[in-house]
């Protein structure tokens, strides 16, 4: 391939060699996708329809569910379609769209998780200042900042990635378009500038993670002062579940983009990418809401009238 020639399409990683395994991959990803769609759609519906949930905590949760829906819809449908139709191809512009959306939605989600940890910190540690620090306008501004920062981040990374000349073929060792895999195709030393951008992004992500950890340390200290052991157990179980998903999301994401080439392999790339791109959108509805009494009550109010009408 001539230096810097235009690549009309990329070839994604083939997750299976036989037709039976391809169909198994399709049904497995379809199950994950439908579970994520259902869980996040129920959260969005419950928060939108129940006025009692029109609070800062649930406003941020609604934004998180929208981001989760976008993230998982960026990668899975194309991978499922390729398995169903026995194909590996994705167009150049389709690949660029995947990169843009992933670098828009996933950083925005991390920033939003950081805001949510601050919301919980203020609610538990500074309850008297909650209305002042997290009024309606402040919440809208913080959510808009998360979305806007993610959008600018996506513009920067997509433009810098696809401005590189590619001459090392068009095969990507991943089931979606991931920047480290595209950089392997570059034939220019200017890709080092792109690696620098990834390092800066990873540092920002780590900074958000540290802020989240510090917020939860303060929350745990406040929870330990709760006289009720049942209240302590409930708070700890919820907070630890939040931290587990955030830790998985941040650590696997940073590892995927900054791991040295010497330990890179298709299997490792696949496992890590599934952990940071598919697991959080599918698990977040369970952790953040399905264990939440207010959400469950709102869903019951929505579902019971429909059930009674059918009967």
C-alpha positions in Angstrom: 0.0 0.0 0.0 1.6 3.4 -1.0 2.5 5.8 1.8 -0.5 7.8 3.0 -3.0 6.3 0.5 -6.6 6.4 1.4 -8.1 3.3 3.0 -11.7 2.8 1.9 -12.4 0.3 4.7 -10.9 -1.5 7.7 -11.1 -5.2 8.6 -12.1 -5.8 12.2 -11.1 -8.7 14.4 -12.8 -12.0 13.5 -14.1 -13.3 16.8 -14.9 -16.8 15.4 -13.7 -19.0 12.5 -16.7 -21.3 12.2 -20.3 -20.3 11.4 -21.6 -21.9 14.6 -19.3 -19.8 16.7 -20.1 -16.7 14.7 -23.8 -17.2 15.5 -23.0 -17.9 19.2 -21.0 -14.6 19.3 -24.0 -12.8 17.7 -26.5 -14.2 20.3 -24.2 -13.5 23.2 -23.6 -9.9 22.2 -27.3 -9.5 21.4 -28.2 -10.6 25.0 -25.7 -8.1 26.5 -27.0 -5.4 24.2 -30.7 -6.0 25.0 -30.0 -6.2 28.7 -28.2 -2.8 28.6 -30.9 -1.3 26.5 -33.7 -2.5 28.8 -31.9 -1.5 32.0 -30.9 2.0 30.9 -34.3 2.6 29.2 -36.2 1.7 32.4 -34.0 4.1 34.4 -34.6 7.0 31.9 -38.3 6.3 31.8 -38.7 6.1 35.6 -36.7 9.3 36.2 -38.5 11.2 33.5 -42.0 10.2 34.5 -41.8 10.3 38.3 -41.5 13.9 39.6 -40.2 12.7 42.9 -37.0 11.7 41.1 -36.4 15.1 39.7 -33.4 15.7 42.0 -29.7 16.2 41.3 -28.8 12.6 42.1 -31.3 11.2 39.6 -30.7 14.0 37.0 -27.0 12.8 36.9 -28.1 9.2 36.8 -30.4 9.9 33.8 -27.4 11.5 32.0 -25.3 8.4 32.8 -27.9 6.1 31.4 -28.1 8.1 28.1 -24.3 7.9 27.9 -24.3 4.2 28.5 -26.9 3.6 25.8 -24.7 5.6 23.4 -21.5 3.8 24.3 -22.8 0.3 23.9 -24.7 1.2 20.7 -21.5 2.5 19.1 -19.7 -0.9 19.1 -22.1 -3.8 19.5 -24.5 -3.4 16.5 -21.7 -3.3 13.9 -20.0 -6.3 15.6 -23.2 -8.3 15.7 -24.0 -7.4 12.0 -20.5 -8.6 10.9 -21.0 -11.9 12.8 -24.5 -12.4 11.3 -23.4 -11.7 7.8 -19.9 -13.3 8.0 -18.1 -10.1 7.4 -15.2 -8.1 9.0 -15.4 -4.9 7.1 -16.2 -1.4 8.4 -16.0 1.7 6.2 -13.3 4.4 6.8 -16.0 6.9 7.8 -17.8 4.3 9.9 -14.5 3.7 11.7 -14.0 7.4 12.2 -17.5 7.7 13.6 -16.8 4.9 16.1 -13.6 6.6 17.3 -15.4 9.9 17.6 -18.3 8.5 19.6 -16.2 6.4 21.9 -14.0 9.4 22.7 -17.0 11.6 23.2 -19.2 9.3 25.3 -16.7 7.5 27.5 -14.8 10.5 28.8 -18.1 12.3 29.3 -19.2 9.3 31.4 -16.0 9.4 33.5 -16.5 13.2 34.1 -20.1 12.5 35.0 -19.1 9.7 37.4 -16.8 12.2 39.0 -19.6 14.7 39.4 -21.9 12.0 40.9 -19.2 11.2 43.5 -19.1 14.9 44.4 -23.0 14.9 44.6 -22.9 12.0 47.1 -20.1 13.6 49.1 -22.1 16.8 49.5 -25.3 15.0 50.3 -23.7 12.8 53.0 -20.9 15.0 54.4 -22.4 18.5 53.9 -26.1 18.0 53.8 -26.9 21.6 55.0 -25.1 23.0 52.0 -26.6 20.6 49.4 -29.2 23.0 48.1 -26.7 25.8 47.7 -23.9 23.8 46.1 -26.1 21.6 43.9 -29.0 23.8 42.8 -30.8 23.2 39.5 -28.6 25.6 37.5 -25.4 24.2 39.0 -26.4 20.7 38.1 -27.3 21.6 34.5 -23.9 23.5 34.2 -22.0 20.5 35.5 -23.7 18.0 33.2 -23.2 20.3 30.2 -19.5 20.7 31.1 -19.2 16.8 31.1 -20.9 16.5 27.7 -19.0 19.5 26.2 -15.6 18.4 27.4 -16.3 14.9 26.0 -17.2 16.5 22.6 -14.1 18.6 22.5 -12.0 15.6 23.5 -13.6 13.5 20.7 -12.9 16.2 18.1 -9.2 16.4 19.1 -8.5 12.7 19.2 -10.5 11.9 16.0 -8.8 14.6 14.0 -5.3 13.8 15.2 -5.8 10.0 14.6 -7.2 10.2 11.1 -4.8 12.9 9.9 -2.0 10.3 10.2 -0.8 8.6 7.0 -1.7 4.9 7.1 0.4 2.4 5.1 0.7 -0.8 7.2 -2.5 -2.4 5.8 -6.0 -2.1 7.1 -6.4 -5.0 9.6 -7.4 -4.0 13.2 -7.0 -6.6 16.0 -10.2 -5.4 17.7 -13.9 -5.9 17.3 -14.4 -2.1 17.0 -12.2 0.8 15.8 -9.8 1.5 18.7 -7.1 4.2 18.4 -4.1 2.0 19.5 -5.0 -0.5 16.7 -5.2 2.3 14.1 -1.8 3.8 15.3 -0.2 0.4 14.5 -1.0 1.1 10.8 0.7 4.5 10.8 3.8 5.0 8.7 4.8 8.3 10.2 6.7 9.2 13.3 4.1 11.9 13.9 2.0 9.2 15.7 4.2 9.9 18.7 2.3 13.2 19.1 -0.9 11.2 19.2 0.5 8.9 21.9 1.3 12.0 23.9 -2.4 13.0 23.6 -3.4 9.6 24.9 -1.0 10.0 27.8 -2.6 13.4 28.7 -6.1 11.9 28.5 -5.0 9.0 30.7 -3.6 11.4 33.3 -6.9 13.3 33.3 -8.8 10.0 33.7 -6.5 9.1 36.6 -7.1 12.5 38.2 -10.9 11.9 38.0 -10.4 8.5 39.6 -8.3 10.0 42.4 -11.1 12.6 43.0 -13.7 9.8 43.1 -11.6 7.8 45.6 -11.1 10.8 47.9 -14.8 11.6 47.8 -15.7 8.0 48.8 -13.1 8.0 51.6 -14.9 11.0 53.1 -18.3 9.3 52.5 -17.0 6.1 54.3 -15.8 8.2 57.2 -19.3 9.8 57.5 -21.0 6.4 57.1 -19.0 4.9 60.0 -20.6 7.5 62.2 -24.1 6.2 61.4 -25.4 4.4 64.6 -27.5 1.9 62.7 -25.5 -1.2 61.5 -28.2 -1.8 58.8 -27.7 1.7 57.5 -23.9 1.3 57.5 -24.2 -2.0 55.6 -26.6 -0.5 53.0 -24.4 2.5 52.4 -21.2 0.4 52.2 -22.6 -2.2 49.8 -23.8 0.6 47.4 -20.7 2.6 47.6 -18.4 -0.4 47.1 -20.4 -1.5 44.1 -20.0 2.0 42.6 -16.3 2.0 43.3 -15.9 -1.5 41.8 -17.4 -0.5 38.4 -15.6 2.9 38.3 -12.3 1.1 39.1 -12.9 -1.5 36.4 -13.9 1.2 33.9 -10.8 3.4 34.5 -8.2 0.8 35.0 -9.0 -1.3 31.9 -9.5 1.8 29.8 -6.1 3.2 30.7 -4.5 -0.2 30.3 -6.0 -0.7 26.9 -4.7 2.6 25.5 -1.3 2.7 27.2 -0.2 -0.9 27.5 3.2 -1.7 25.9 3.2 -3.4 22.5 5.2 -6.3 24.0 2.2 -7.6 26.0 -0.4 -6.9 23.3 -2.3 -9.9 21.9 -5.7 -10.2 20.2 -7.1 -12.2 23.1 -5.9 -9.7 25.7 -7.1 -6.7 23.6 -10.5 -8.3 23.3 -10.9 -9.1 27.0 -9.8 -5.7 28.1 -12.0 -3.9 25.6 -15.0 -5.9 26.7 -14.3 -4.9 30.3 -14.2 -1.2 29.7 -16.7 -0.8 26.8 -19.4 -3.4 27.4 -19.5 -4.3 31.1 -20.1 -0.9 32.6 -23.1 0.0 30.4 -24.7 -3.4 31.1 -23.9 -3.4 34.9 -24.5 0.3 35.8 -28.3 0.0 35.7 -28.1 -2.8 38.3 -25.6 -1.1 40.6 -26.9 2.5 40.4 -30.6 2.0 40.3 -32.1 -1.5 40.5 -30.9 -1.7 44.1 -32.4 1.7 44.7 -35.8 1.7 46.5 -37.0 5.0 44.9 -36.3 3.7 41.3 -38.0 0.4 42.0 -41.1 2.2 43.4 -41.2 4.4 40.3 -41.0 1.4 38.0 -43.8 -0.3 39.9 -46.0 2.7 39.5 -45.3 2.6 35.7 -45.7 -1.1 35.2 -48.7 -1.9 37.5 -51.2 0.3 35.6 -50.2 -1.3 32.3 -50.5 -4.8 33.8 -54.0 -3.9 35.2 -55.1 -2.5 31.9 -54.1 -5.7 30.1 -56.0 -7.8 32.6 
